[in-house]
Amino acid sequence: LVTKTSVSEVDGSMWESLQLVTKCTAIIATDSVIKTMAAICKIPTYVYMGNYVDQYRDRVFIDPYIREGRMKVWQFVRCTPQLFEPVINELLLR
């Protein structure tokens, strides 16, 4: 989670994790409840998820937020360091 002052690792209950989301200026997440909570809160959200078809996931939890400009998604088959460069660069420019 990216906060105004630091990058924090979430360690605790799900409720504590969701509360931390509201304090962030941006979120880097996998396909999870954290990314959905961030998008609902209108926090810029950068999502990494597997490159496979899931129409329900995309229709309900991804596409609406992409259309509204709240979420950017990177799909991948294999995780490599280069996968993270676009998000890191964008966050450094903010």
C-alpha angles and dihedrals in degrees: 000000000000114000129182091266109024150355111267131200112220113233118163142047124342089248091055090049092051091048090054090056091067090058095055130099091204138004131216108194148148122243094297146120088271092065091047093049091050093050092048088052090051092243114149104260128198112194131195114196141160118276100242136112117268109155096184093050092048097044096047108026107023117025099054092054094045090052090051091049094242097113139043120193133204116191119199143178096196126025113232132165090251090062090071099046098089093053094044091049093048093049092049089054094052 
